Amino acid sequence: MILKIVDIKHPALRKKSKEVVKIDKKIKSLVSDMKETLLSQKDPEGVGLAAPQVGKNLKIFIMHYPEAGIITKEVINPKVISISKKKIKPKNKRNENILEGCLSIPHFYGPIKRASKITIEYQNIEGEKIKEQFSGFPAQIVQHEMDHLIGVIFVDHILKNKSPLYHIKGNEWEEVELT
Ligand code: CO
């Protein structure tokens, strides 16, 4: 089932999410719905979706970035094991900076420097504990989604760092003021 993605004003996006205590039928169905919801996004497409974005304050997110071999990976109860001091501005294959965006604020993008590497420990849908290191753009996705689980939205970083924010739709873009 495709779920409704809440927008930036929804209170769930500002709450701290809770641990998933048991990966039961309800959680499995939520994870499956979140995967379907993420894959259904076309304008814009998404690379990640956190449970608060569908109104559930649970420590769950989905990543989808086939270019790096990440296909609808579910991440449950993630904890940061280590994070690099080195920051990056991720680039795409054409060597352009990848701007960060969010399905809860569609069509707005801005540059954010994230740690270039992050190692997390999490559970998969079977409840198995997995330790995994991500680098480059996948590391950025992980950091963006982990932020959602503590009530942080990417525009908070834009505001704090006084970085520009752009509204991009089709081929048209303009710089906008954050208010
Ligand atoms: Co987001």
Residues whose N, C-alpha, C, O or C-beta is under 5 A from the ligand:
A	BS01	CO	G101 C102 L103
